[in-house]
Amino acid sequence: MKKTTTRLADGRELLYYDSRDDAVRDAVDRRPLDPVATSAELRRDPLLGDTVAVASHRQGRIYHPPADECPLCPSRDGRLSEIPAADYDVVVFENRFPSLAGDAGRCEVVCFTSDHDASFADLSPEQVRLVLGAWTDRTAELSQLPGVEQVFCFENRGKEIGVTLGHPHGQIYAYPFVTPRTELMLRSLAAHRERTGGGNLFDDVLAGERADGRRIVLKGEHWTAFVPFAAHWPYEVHLYPNRRVPDLLGLDEDARTEFPHVYLELLRRFDRIFGEGEPRTPYIAGWHQAPFGAADRRDFALHLELFTVRRTSGKLKFLAGSESGMSVFINDVPPETAAQRLREVASQ
């Protein structure tokens, strides 16, 4: 993997990740851009103790542009985009409309491929390996920024999720605090260790799912995918490396080599669970990594969580009163049923 760093016309950082070591990236951003002006502010809720990012500048971000005006496509045929090059493998750049900026963190965009009409599931294993390398490199680099506590690499796919750009891409958030979801995991981890006299919650959950088997979706030599016992979403899968590591940097070569095959199979099953003729399944996929300053970060288990807001053909799972008002989820699909369906649509 070759990494080339440059700057866009407004000063934002852009990085090319190429599979070929001889790739040359010398294209210059020729757009007449003003410097980026953001209004990101973090406010703490005194009742719940969580943090809200207030970012009014995002109201002006690009919203569902036509394909020939996509800002994530390469700059070709006289049309200038966010990527100055005429083609690329993987690109990461600072978001022009960030939710977090300056002392409030950092937001980056990850373009998985230059092909506007593709999806992550269409990538080759070699392309996925390059994306994994970019995620890992950005986790390492962002962890060194002053004040950054946690890095979250994720992908939103589908208009139903709220995606405003159709080009296959994801994002990376570098938070200056530990997120509420991770705080809950760390709390549960500590309670389990106390209750079991030193046991690791993540290890015990993974071992329990592998022993039970009913919610296993697929097993690899180095990865296991399962529907969690108390899944929040109708179709939700957690993907764990079989050897616990706290973050992407901890994955060994064997796990990195197997990951593209396992993950692509999961995504392709997600596209088949609702039957032929259905639009591609909308989903959110995100890596959960240990906060950098956590005292027990080595006890944390890196894992990917993948879920869809579609509950059955043509119907979405909306977060209504109980979910939105009280954070109590009600799942219409038993996790065992979801796992069985995901096994049924395995690639032949």
Residue frames relative to the residue before (quaternion, step in Angstrom):
aa qw qx qy qz dx dy dz
M 1.0000 0.0000 0.0000 0.0000 0.00 0.00 0.00
K 0.1414 -0.7781 0.6083 0.0676 3.57 -0.88 1.02
K 0.1617 -0.7882 0.5909 0.0590 3.55 -0.91 0.97
T 0.0374 -0.7858 0.6172 -0.0103 3.55 -0.88 1.02
T 0.1743 -0.8021 0.5678 0.0623 3.56 -0.76 1.08
T 0.0728 0.7795 -0.6183 0.0697 3.55 -1.00 0.90
R 0.4118 -0.6892 0.5351 0.2629 3.58 -1.31 -0.15
L 0.4071 -0.6728 0.5604 0.2598 3.54 -1.17 0.66
A 0.7273 -0.4736 0.2765 0.4127 3.58 -1.27 0.35
D 0.7247 0.4095 -0.2466 0.4963 3.60 1.11 -0.57
G 0.6680 -0.5516 0.2792 0.4142 3.58 1.27 0.33
R 0.5042 0.6540 -0.4324 0.3620 3.59 1.23 -0.17
E 0.4876 -0.6677 0.4876 0.2807 3.55 -1.15 0.74
L 0.0357 -0.7682 0.6391 0.0116 3.57 -1.12 0.79
L 0.0963 -0.8037 0.5869 0.0148 3.56 -0.95 0.95
Y 0.2269 -0.7406 0.6191 0.1298 3.55 -0.98 0.93
Y 0.1033 -0.7502 0.6495 0.0681 3.56 -1.07 0.83
D 0.0387 -0.8289 0.5567 -0.0396 3.57 -0.51 1.22
S 0.4746 -0.6687 0.4969 0.2839 3.53 -1.10 0.72
R 0.7041 0.4172 -0.2529 0.5160 3.60 1.20 -0.51
D 0.4471 -0.7147 0.4771 0.2485 3.55 -0.88 0.96
D 0.6919 0.4744 -0.2845 0.4639 3.60 1.18 -0.43
A 0.3735 0.7326 -0.4911 0.2874 3.61 1.25 0.22
V 0.1771 -0.7731 0.6038 0.0800 3.57 -0.99 0.93
R 0.0564 -0.8039 0.5919 -0.0183 3.57 -0.74 1.10
D 0.2106 0.8053 -0.5224 0.1851 3.57 0.04 1.30
A 0.3693 0.7290 -0.4986 0.2891 3.61 1.23 0.28
V 0.2716 -0.7689 0.5657 0.1224 3.56 -1.04 0.88
D 0.4481 -0.6664 0.5288 0.2750 3.57 -1.03 0.83
R 0.1435 -0.8361 0.5284 0.0318 3.59 -0.42 1.25
R 0.4384 0.7063 -0.4620 0.3089 3.61 1.20 0.18
P 0.4075 -0.7039 0.5197 0.2615 3.64 -1.02 0.71
L 0.1070 0.8383 -0.5215 0.1175 3.57 0.43 1.24
D 0.3993 -0.6675 0.5703 0.2640 3.53 -1.14 0.69
P 0.6226 -0.5191 0.4029 0.4248 3.61 -1.15 0.40
V 0.5425 -0.6301 0.4495 0.3265 3.56 -1.09 0.75
A 0.0899 -0.7762 0.6231 0.0343 3.55 -0.94 0.96
T 0.0180 -0.8186 0.5729 -0.0362 3.58 -0.57 1.15
S 0.2341 -0.7689 0.5805 0.1308 3.52 -1.25 0.49
A 0.2279 0.8087 -0.5148 0.1706 3.57 1.14 0.61
E 0.0443 0.7851 -0.6121 0.0833 3.54 -0.89 1.03
L 0.2708 -0.7566 0.5752 0.1530 3.56 -0.99 0.85
R 0.0348 -0.7906 0.6114 -0.0048 3.55 -0.90 0.98
R 0.3003 -0.7697 0.5423 0.1525 3.55 -0.89 0.94
D 0.3769 -0.7156 0.5479 0.2137 3.55 -0.89 1.02
P 0.3576 -0.7744 0.4734 0.2198 3.64 -0.48 1.10
L 0.6575 0.5070 -0.3202 0.4563 3.61 1.15 -0.47
L 0.7814 0.3246 -0.1675 0.5059 3.58 0.82 -0.98
G 0.4083 -0.7372 0.4590 0.2812 3.58 1.16 -0.42
D 0.5876 0.5697 -0.3878 0.4240 3.61 1.22 0.14
T 0.4683 -0.6880 0.5003 0.2388 3.54 -1.34 0.24
V 0.1594 -0.7690 0.6149 0.0718 3.56 -1.02 0.87
A 0.2778 -0.7374 0.5913 0.1718 3.58 -0.96 0.90
V 0.1484 -0.7654 0.6226 0.0669 3.57 -0.77 1.07
A 0.0992 0.8126 -0.5546 0.1491 3.59 -0.45 1.24
S 0.1138 -0.8575 0.4995 0.0472 3.57 0.39 1.24
H 0.5731 0.6085 -0.3835 0.3927 3.60 1.14 -0.49
R 0.5845 0.6041 -0.3717 0.3940 3.60 1.19 -0.40
Q 0.4790 0.6655 -0.4419 0.3638 3.60 1.22 -0.18
G 0.7280 0.4405 -0.2387 0.4679 3.59 1.12 -0.59
R 0.4148 0.7276 -0.4722 0.2748 3.60 1.21 0.19
I 0.6441 -0.5449 0.3867 0.3723 3.55 -1.28 0.54
Y 0.1154 -0.8217 0.5581 -0.0052 3.54 -0.87 1.05
H 0.8425 -0.2035 0.0819 0.4921 3.57 -0.52 1.26
P 0.0813 0.8072 -0.5787 0.0827 3.61 0.55 1.09
P 0.5749 -0.5522 0.4460 0.4070 3.63 -1.17 0.35
A 0.6803 -0.5297 0.3172 0.3951 3.57 -1.17 0.62
D 0.6992 0.4749 -0.2886 0.4499 3.61 0.98 -0.76
E 0.6990 0.3823 -0.2828 0.5341 3.59 1.30 0.15
C 0.3098 0.7810 -0.4911 0.2299 3.58 1.25 0.35
P 0.3611 -0.7610 0.4959 0.2110 3.63 -0.70 1.01
L 0.6665 0.5055 -0.3061 0.4546 3.62 1.24 -0.20
C 0.5210 0.5982 -0.4267 0.4344 3.58 1.27 0.00
P 0.6086 -0.5470 0.4038 0.4091 3.63 -1.15 0.37
S 0.5273 -0.5978 0.4930 0.3487 3.57 -1.28 0.36
R 0.1729 0.7906 -0.5583 0.1826 3.57 -0.37 1.29
D 0.8572 0.1832 -0.1106 0.4683 3.53 -1.35 0.39
G 0.7327 -0.4492 0.2348 0.4541 3.56 0.95 0.86
R 0.6210 0.5194 -0.3532 0.4688 3.61 1.24 -0.06
L 0.2230 -0.8030 0.5446 0.0944 3.57 -0.62 1.14
S 0.1067 -0.8031 0.5860 0.0114 3.56 -0.93 0.99
E 0.7313 -0.3781 0.3134 0.4733 3.56 -1.27 -0.34
I 0.7204 0.3564 -0.2285 0.5493 3.59 1.20 -0.43
P 0.3513 -0.7838 0.4694 0.2049 3.63 -0.35 1.19
A 0.6288 0.5703 -0.3419 0.4032 3.61 1.06 -0.65
A 0.5324 -0.6361 0.4661 0.3077 3.57 -1.23 0.53
D 0.7724 0.0232 -0.0326 0.6339 3.59 1.28 -0.18
Y 0.0015 0.8015 -0.5980 -0.0076 3.57 -1.23 0.34
D 0.4625 -0.6297 0.5383 0.3160 3.56 -1.34 0.26
V 0.7491 -0.1697 0.1580 0.6205 3.59 0.54 -1.25
V 0.0710 -0.7942 0.6033 0.0139 3.57 -0.97 0.88
V 0.0812 -0.7551 0.6484 0.0523 3.55 -1.15 0.76
F 0.1121 0.7947 -0.5927 0.0675 3.59 -0.92 0.83
E 0.6073 -0.5489 0.4281 0.3830 3.53 -1.26 0.44
N 0.4957 -0.6717 0.4709 0.2853 3.55 -0.91 0.97
R 0.4393 -0.6991 0.5035 0.2547 3.55 -0.96 0.91
F 0.7625 0.2284 -0.1262 0.5920 3.58 1.22 -0.55
P 0.0267 0.8712 -0.4896 0.0225 3.61 0.65 1.10
S 0.4531 -0.6447 0.5442 0.2877 3.53 -1.23 0.59
L 0.7598 0.1917 -0.0903 0.6146 3.56 1.23 -0.65
A 0.1327 0.7951 -0.5809 0.1129 3.59 -0.89 0.86
G 0.8130 0.2395 -0.1852 0.4974 3.56 -1.23 0.53
D 0.8232 -0.1165 0.1235 0.5417 3.56 -0.82 -1.00
A 0.6476 0.5225 -0.3123 0.4584 3.59 1.26 -0.35
G 0.7276 -0.4248 0.2412 0.4815 3.62 1.21 0.31
R 0.3583 -0.7156 0.5559 0.2248 3.55 -1.26 -0.39
C 0.1388 -0.7750 0.6127 0.0682 3.55 -1.14 0.77
E 0.0636 -0.7984 0.5987 0.0068 3.56 -0.92 0.95
V 0.3290 -0.7052 0.5952 0.2004 3.54 -1.28 0.56
V 0.1468 -0.7719 0.6142 0.0730 3.58 -1.02 0.86
C 0.1506 -0.7716 0.6139 0.0711 3.59 -0.63 1.13
F 0.3417 -0.7976 0.4684 0.1665 3.57 -0.48 1.25
T 0.7880 -0.0230 0.0631 0.6119 3.58 1.16 -0.63
S 0.5135 -0.6361 0.4745 0.3264 3.58 -1.21 0.43
D 0.5551 0.6198 -0.3785 0.4056 3.60 1.28 -0.27
H 0.3617 -0.7782 0.4760 0.1927 3.58 -0.32 1.28
D 0.7449 0.4381 -0.2186 0.4531 3.58 0.98 -0.83
A 0.5346 0.6309 -0.4066 0.3883 3.59 1.25 0.03
S 0.2270 -0.7089 0.6364 0.2023 3.53 -1.41 -0.06
F 0.6851 -0.4677 0.3283 0.4518 3.58 -1.19 0.32
A 0.6484 0.5418 -0.3163 0.4313 3.58 1.00 -0.81
D 0.6444 0.5241 -0.3191 0.4564 3.61 1.23 -0.36
L 0.5151 0.6614 -0.4180 0.3500 3.59 1.22 -0.25
S 0.4792 -0.6216 0.5282 0.3241 3.54 -1.27 0.38
P 0.6482 -0.5006 0.3743 0.4350 3.62 -1.18 0.31
E 0.6273 0.5400 -0.3388 0.4473 3.59 1.05 -0.71
Q 0.6522 0.5026 -0.3139 0.4729 3.58 1.02 -0.77
V 0.6440 0.5116 -0.3230 0.4681 3.59 1.00 -0.80
R 0.6201 0.5396 -0.3418 0.4556 3.58 1.02 -0.75
L 0.6444 0.5091 -0.3184 0.4735 3.58 1.07 -0.73
V 0.6229 0.5195 -0.3344 0.4799 3.61 1.03 -0.76
L 0.6375 0.5210 -0.3229 0.4667 3.59 0.95 -0.87
G 0.6406 0.5205 -0.3190 0.4657 3.58 1.03 -0.77
A 0.6479 0.5059 -0.3141 0.4750 3.58 1.04 -0.79
W 0.6276 0.5279 -0.3357 0.4634 3.61 0.95 -0.85
T 0.6750 0.5058 -0.2916 0.4511 3.57 0.91 -0.95
D 0.6638 0.5059 -0.2993 0.4624 3.56 0.93 -0.93
R 0.6724 0.4847 -0.3098 0.4658 3.60 0.91 -0.84
T 0.5992 0.5437 -0.3649 0.4607 3.61 1.05 -0.67
A 0.6652 0.5033 -0.2992 0.4632 3.58 0.93 -0.91
E 0.6991 0.4752 -0.2788 0.4558 3.60 0.86 -0.96
L 0.6947 0.4834 -0.2867 0.4490 3.58 0.84 -0.94
S 0.5945 0.5816 -0.3631 0.4201 3.57 1.13 -0.59
Q 0.6680 0.5081 -0.2921 0.4586 3.58 1.23 -0.44
L 0.5183 0.6340 -0.4288 0.3814 3.59 1.24 -0.15
P 0.5652 -0.6137 0.4232 0.3533 3.61 -0.98 0.77
G 0.8409 0.2331 -0.1723 0.4570 3.54 -0.93 0.93
V 0.5521 0.6169 -0.4126 0.3800 3.62 1.16 -0.27
E 0.1986 -0.8097 0.5481 0.0679 3.56 -0.77 1.10
Q 0.8204 0.0374 0.0545 0.5680 3.59 1.01 -0.77
V 0.1792 -0.7728 0.6013 0.0954 3.59 -1.10 0.76
F 0.0950 -0.7968 0.5966 -0.0105 3.54 -0.86 1.10
C 0.1105 -0.7747 0.6222 0.0235 3.58 -0.57 1.24
F 0.1456 0.8196 -0.5367 0.1379 3.60 -0.65 1.03
E 0.2081 -0.7431 0.6189 0.1462 3.52 -1.37 0.29
N 0.1462 -0.7210 0.6692 0.1048 3.53 -1.11 0.84
R 0.0059 -0.8021 0.5969 0.0162 3.62 -0.84 0.86
G 0.7753 0.3601 -0.2739 0.4408 3.55 -0.96 0.91
K 0.5532 -0.6137 0.4559 0.3309 3.56 -1.09 0.78
E 0.6037 0.5823 -0.3567 0.4114 3.59 1.10 -0.67
I 0.6410 0.5077 -0.3077 0.4865 3.58 1.23 -0.53
G 0.5639 -0.5806 0.4006 0.4294 3.56 1.17 -0.63
V 0.3620 0.7425 -0.4873 0.2832 3.57 1.27 0.26
T 0.2151 -0.8082 0.5402 0.0932 3.59 -0.84 0.98
L 0.7252 0.2969 -0.2159 0.5825 3.59 1.30 -0.12
G 0.3882 -0.7770 0.4539 0.1988 3.57 -0.66 1.11
H 0.5136 0.6524 -0.4201 0.3662 3.60 1.18 -0.39
P 0.5107 -0.6566 0.4427 0.3347 3.66 -0.88 0.80
H 0.2655 0.7570 -0.5459 0.2417 3.53 -0.45 1.23
G 0.1800 -0.7484 0.6239 0.1351 3.52 -1.34 0.25
Q 0.3640 -0.7187 0.5451 0.2320 3.54 -1.27 -0.20
I 0.1878 -0.7344 0.6356 0.1463 3.52 -1.35 0.27
Y 0.1186 -0.7760 0.6178 0.0461 3.55 -0.82 1.05
A 0.1425 -0.7458 0.6454 0.0828 3.54 -0.99 0.94
Y 0.1700 -0.8323 0.5248 0.0539 3.56 -0.23 1.31
P 0.3473 -0.7228 0.5508 0.2314 3.62 -1.06 0.69
F 0.7102 0.3040 -0.2386 0.5884 3.57 1.23 0.53
V 0.5168 -0.5905 0.5022 0.3633 3.56 -1.29 0.19
T 0.4492 -0.7244 0.4523 0.2622 3.58 -0.70 1.06
P 0.6381 -0.5574 0.3628 0.3879 3.61 -1.11 0.61
R 0.6402 0.5316 -0.3377 0.4400 3.60 0.96 -0.80
T 0.6778 0.4748 -0.2920 0.4795 3.57 0.96 -0.84
E 0.5875 0.5644 -0.3637 0.4517 3.59 1.07 -0.67
L 0.6501 0.5099 -0.3140 0.4677 3.57 0.98 -0.83
M 0.6443 0.5173 -0.3234 0.4612 3.58 0.98 -0.84
L 0.6628 0.5058 -0.3076 0.4585 3.57 0.93 -0.89
R 0.6284 0.5316 -0.3263 0.4648 3.57 1.08 -0.75
S 0.6679 0.4883 -0.2913 0.4802 3.56 0.96 -0.90
L 0.6122 0.5565 -0.3365 0.4498 3.57 1.08 -0.77
A 0.6843 0.4822 -0.2818 0.4687 3.59 0.90 -0.96
A 0.6536 0.5150 -0.3167 0.4553 3.59 0.98 -0.84
H 0.6507 0.5114 -0.3134 0.4658 3.58 0.99 -0.81
R 0.6321 0.5296 -0.3288 0.4603 3.58 0.99 -0.81
E 0.6653 0.4951 -0.2956 0.4741 3.58 0.99 -0.85
R 0.6904 0.5045 -0.2752 0.4395 3.56 0.93 -0.97
T 0.7719 0.3595 -0.1777 0.4933 3.60 1.03 -0.80
G 0.5018 -0.6729 0.4244 0.3395 3.57 1.22 0.06
G 0.8171 -0.2484 0.1045 0.5095 3.56 0.97 0.83
G 0.4541 0.6975 -0.4537 0.3186 3.62 1.21 0.04
N 0.3689 -0.7126 0.5494 0.2328 3.55 -1.22 0.52
L 0.4783 -0.7119 0.4413 0.2639 3.56 -0.65 1.15
F 0.6784 0.4965 -0.3028 0.4490 3.59 0.83 -0.94
D 0.6479 0.5150 -0.3174 0.4630 3.57 0.96 -0.88
D 0.6906 0.4903 -0.2831 0.4499 3.55 0.92 -0.93
V 0.6207 0.5224 -0.3440 0.4728 3.61 1.05 -0.68
L 0.6764 0.4872 -0.2997 0.4640 3.58 0.85 -0.94
A 0.6612 0.4994 -0.3117 0.4651 3.60 0.90 -0.89
G 0.6524 0.5247 -0.3132 0.4483 3.57 1.00 -0.82
E 0.6639 0.4914 -0.3067 0.4729 3.58 0.96 -0.82
R 0.6548 0.5037 -0.3189 0.4646 3.60 0.96 -0.79
A 0.6676 0.4916 -0.3028 0.4701 3.59 1.02 -0.76
D 0.6658 0.5014 -0.2977 0.4655 3.60 1.00 -0.83
G 0.2181 -0.8481 0.4553 0.1605 3.55 0.93 -0.95
R 0.5966 0.6213 -0.3753 0.3423 3.62 1.04 -0.62
R 0.7663 0.3502 -0.1894 0.5043 3.58 1.07 -0.65
I 0.4202 0.6904 -0.4764 0.3462 3.57 1.28 0.20
V 0.2572 -0.7610 0.5794 0.1377 3.57 -0.93 0.94
L 0.7624 -0.2120 0.1198 0.5996 3.57 0.99 -0.80
K 0.2197 -0.7563 0.6053 0.1161 3.53 -1.25 0.58
G 0.0944 -0.7528 0.6476 0.0705 3.51 -1.08 0.80
E 0.6811 -0.4558 0.3497 0.4540 3.55 -1.25 -0.03
H 0.8091 0.2477 -0.0979 0.5238 3.57 1.09 -0.75
W 0.7607 0.2856 -0.1634 0.5595 3.62 1.27 -0.15
T 0.1008 -0.7668 0.6306 0.0648 3.56 -1.22 0.60
A 0.1274 -0.7799 0.6107 0.0509 3.56 -0.96 0.96
F 0.0970 0.8020 -0.5813 0.0970 3.59 -0.84 0.96
V 0.4400 -0.6156 0.5713 0.3178 3.54 -1.32 0.36
P 0.4255 -0.7262 0.4631 0.2776 3.64 -0.62 1.00
F 0.6618 -0.5431 0.3669 0.3639 3.55 -1.19 0.70
A 0.7801 0.1989 -0.0966 0.5853 3.58 1.00 -0.86
A 0.0000 -0.8380 0.5447 -0.0317 3.59 0.77 1.04
H 0.3963 -0.7193 0.5241 0.2254 3.57 -0.96 0.89
W 0.7743 0.3356 -0.1429 0.5170 3.55 1.03 -0.87
P 0.6520 -0.5435 0.3451 0.4005 3.63 -1.08 0.61
Y 0.7739 0.0539 -0.0367 0.6299 3.59 1.01 -0.80
E 0.1644 0.7766 -0.5692 0.2143 3.53 -0.30 1.37
V 0.0317 -0.8033 0.5942 -0.0262 3.58 -0.82 1.02
H 0.1740 -0.7490 0.6304 0.1063 3.55 -1.06 0.83
L 0.1597 -0.7900 0.5904 0.0420 3.55 -0.90 1.04
Y 0.0498 -0.8181 0.5714 -0.0418 3.55 -0.58 1.26
P 0.4060 -0.6180 0.5873 0.3292 3.58 -1.15 0.53
N 0.5230 -0.6611 0.4360 0.3151 3.59 -0.97 0.80
R 0.6980 0.3397 -0.2475 0.5798 3.57 1.24 -0.39
R 0.4098 -0.7513 0.4621 0.2327 3.57 -0.50 1.19
V 0.0741 0.7444 -0.6607 0.0622 3.54 -1.05 0.97
P 0.5333 -0.6778 0.3997 0.3105 3.63 -1.03 0.65
D 0.8170 0.0273 0.0242 0.5755 3.59 1.12 -0.56
L 0.7425 -0.4197 0.2853 0.4373 3.56 -1.33 0.08
L 0.6068 0.5749 -0.3583 0.4158 3.57 1.09 -0.63
G 0.6676 0.5408 -0.2955 0.4177 3.59 1.15 -0.58
L 0.5045 0.6628 -0.4327 0.3449 3.62 1.20 -0.25
D 0.3407 -0.7309 0.5502 0.2169 3.58 -0.97 0.84
E 0.7337 -0.4507 0.2853 0.4209 3.55 -1.30 0.22
D 0.6366 0.5326 -0.3394 0.4426 3.60 0.98 -0.76
A 0.6656 0.4914 -0.3043 0.4721 3.60 0.93 -0.85
R 0.6490 0.5162 -0.3179 0.4596 3.59 1.00 -0.77
T 0.6567 0.5154 -0.3095 0.4553 3.56 1.03 -0.76
E 0.7157 0.4477 -0.2596 0.4690 3.60 0.96 -0.82
F 0.5474 0.6738 -0.3929 0.3031 3.59 1.04 -0.70
P 0.6693 0.5089 -0.3505 0.4127 3.67 0.69 -0.87
H 0.6625 0.5110 -0.3134 0.4491 3.60 0.94 -0.82
V 0.6719 0.4890 -0.2959 0.4711 3.58 0.95 -0.88
Y 0.7039 0.4775 -0.2816 0.4440 3.57 0.82 -0.97
L 0.6377 0.5160 -0.3345 0.4639 3.59 0.96 -0.76
E 0.6354 0.5155 -0.3361 0.4664 3.59 0.99 -0.74
L 0.6348 0.5256 -0.3335 0.4577 3.61 0.97 -0.77
L 0.6838 0.4858 -0.2934 0.4586 3.58 0.83 -0.97
R 0.6645 0.4986 -0.3105 0.4620 3.59 0.97 -0.76
R 0.6130 0.5144 -0.3497 0.4872 3.59 1.11 -0.55
F 0.6135 0.5443 -0.3499 0.4526 3.58 1.01 -0.74
D 0.6753 0.4896 -0.2958 0.4657 3.58 1.03 -0.71
R 0.7169 0.4404 -0.2548 0.4766 3.60 1.23 -0.31
I 0.5264 0.6934 -0.4123 0.2685 3.61 1.12 -0.42
F 0.7406 0.4033 -0.2458 0.4781 3.61 1.06 -0.55
G 0.6485 -0.5693 0.3005 0.4063 3.57 1.26 0.31
E 0.6589 -0.5080 0.3895 0.3950 3.50 -1.35 0.30
G 0.7642 0.3855 -0.2712 0.4402 3.56 -1.15 0.61
E 0.5780 0.5696 -0.3802 0.4437 3.58 1.25 -0.26
P 0.5397 -0.5748 0.4849 0.3784 3.61 -1.14 0.52
R 0.6517 -0.5073 0.3725 0.4232 3.55 -1.18 0.43
T 0.5542 -0.6594 0.4110 0.2986 3.52 -0.99 0.94
P 0.3553 -0.7090 0.5593 0.2412 3.62 -0.81 0.92
Y 0.0714 0.8187 -0.5659 0.0661 3.59 -0.95 0.73
I 0.2291 -0.6850 0.6591 0.2093 3.49 -1.46 0.11
A 0.0135 -0.7797 0.6258 -0.0161 3.57 -0.93 0.93
G 0.1061 0.8260 -0.5439 0.1027 3.58 -0.73 0.99
W 0.4060 -0.6995 0.5427 0.2265 3.53 -1.16 0.76
H 0.1915 -0.7548 0.6187 0.1044 3.56 -0.91 0.98
Q 0.0128 -0.8107 0.5819 -0.0629 3.54 -0.55 1.25
A 0.5943 -0.5821 0.4208 0.3617 3.55 -1.20 0.54
P 0.5007 -0.6144 0.5065 0.3396 3.60 -1.04 0.69
F 0.5553 -0.6618 0.3928 0.3153 3.56 -1.00 0.81
G 0.7528 0.4035 -0.2237 0.4695 3.57 1.05 -0.66
A 0.4288 0.7235 -0.4555 0.2919 3.59 1.27 -0.01
A 0.4948 -0.6781 0.4609 0.2878 3.57 -0.89 0.95
D 0.7737 0.2966 -0.1593 0.5367 3.58 1.06 -0.75
R 0.1816 0.8351 -0.5066 0.1142 3.60 1.10 0.65
R 0.6250 0.5422 -0.3532 0.4366 3.62 1.07 -0.55
D 0.6304 0.5149 -0.3349 0.4747 3.59 1.22 -0.31
F 0.5642 0.5916 -0.3825 0.4305 3.58 1.28 -0.30
A 0.2634 -0.7705 0.5630 0.1417 3.58 -1.10 0.69
L 0.4227 -0.6692 0.5630 0.2376 3.52 -0.79 1.07
H 0.2208 0.7606 -0.5984 0.1211 3.57 -0.99 0.80
L 0.3574 -0.7105 0.5683 0.2111 3.53 -1.28 0.47
E 0.1476 -0.7743 0.6097 0.0828 3.56 -0.97 0.88
L 0.0696 -0.7961 0.6000 -0.0362 3.54 -0.81 1.14
F 0.1794 0.7911 -0.5722 0.1207 3.60 -0.78 0.94
T 0.2866 -0.7412 0.5835 0.1676 3.53 -1.29 0.45
V 0.4201 -0.6901 0.5296 0.2584 3.55 -1.21 0.57
R 0.5450 0.5787 -0.4174 0.4403 3.60 1.27 0.09
R 0.2261 -0.8062 0.5337 0.1183 3.60 -0.74 0.99
T 0.7698 -0.0799 0.0307 0.6325 3.59 1.21 -0.45
S 0.7429 -0.4033 0.2638 0.4646 3.58 -1.22 0.12
G 0.8610 0.0951 -0.0999 0.4896 3.56 -0.74 1.11
K 0.7179 0.4038 -0.2474 0.5103 3.62 1.23 0.05
L 0.2726 -0.7731 0.5580 0.1292 3.52 -1.03 0.90
K 0.4199 -0.6470 0.5718 0.2794 3.51 -1.32 0.44
F 0.1180 -0.8034 0.5817 0.0476 3.59 -0.42 1.19
L 0.3877 -0.6828 0.5627 0.2585 3.54 -1.11 0.70
A 0.0601 -0.8328 0.5499 -0.0232 3.56 -0.13 1.32
G 0.8731 -0.1458 0.0599 0.4613 3.58 -1.23 -0.50
S 0.7273 0.4413 -0.2677 0.4524 3.59 0.64 -1.07
E 0.6979 0.4690 -0.2795 0.4636 3.57 0.90 -0.95
S 0.7481 0.4055 -0.2271 0.4737 3.58 0.72 -1.07
G 0.7318 0.4524 -0.2453 0.4468 3.57 0.95 -0.84
M 0.8323 0.1683 -0.0512 0.5257 3.58 0.98 -0.82
S 0.4215 -0.7300 0.4441 0.3037 3.61 1.30 0.08
V 0.4842 0.6035 -0.4687 0.4263 3.58 1.09 0.76
F 0.2360 -0.8104 0.5255 0.1064 3.57 -0.35 1.26
I 0.1427 -0.7433 0.6476 0.0881 3.54 -1.22 0.66
N 0.1500 -0.8253 0.5434 0.0324 3.56 -0.46 1.24
D 0.3452 -0.7701 0.5084 0.1710 3.58 -0.75 1.08
V 0.7354 0.3697 -0.2047 0.5298 3.60 1.21 -0.43
P 0.4062 -0.7035 0.5174 0.2690 3.65 -0.61 1.03
P 0.5599 -0.6353 0.4060 0.3436 3.62 -0.84 0.87
E 0.6310 0.5324 -0.3407 0.4497 3.60 1.02 -0.72
T 0.6406 0.5142 -0.3132 0.4766 3.58 1.07 -0.75
A 0.6406 0.5203 -0.3212 0.4644 3.57 0.98 -0.83
A 0.6586 0.5053 -0.3115 0.4625 3.59 0.92 -0.88
Q 0.6347 0.5306 -0.3253 0.4580 3.58 0.98 -0.84
R 0.6591 0.5049 -0.3081 0.4645 3.59 0.94 -0.88
L 0.6736 0.4912 -0.2960 0.4662 3.59 0.97 -0.80
R 0.6169 0.5035 -0.3484 0.4945 3.59 1.18 -0.40
E 0.6359 0.5640 -0.3195 0.4189 3.57 1.04 -0.81
V 0.7485 0.3893 -0.2190 0.4901 3.59 1.05 -0.70
A 0.2475 0.7829 -0.5271 0.2191 3.60 1.16 0.57
S 0.5742 -0.5822 0.4511 0.3575 3.56 -1.17 0.59
Q 0.4406 -0.7083 0.4911 0.2510 3.54 -0.98 0.84
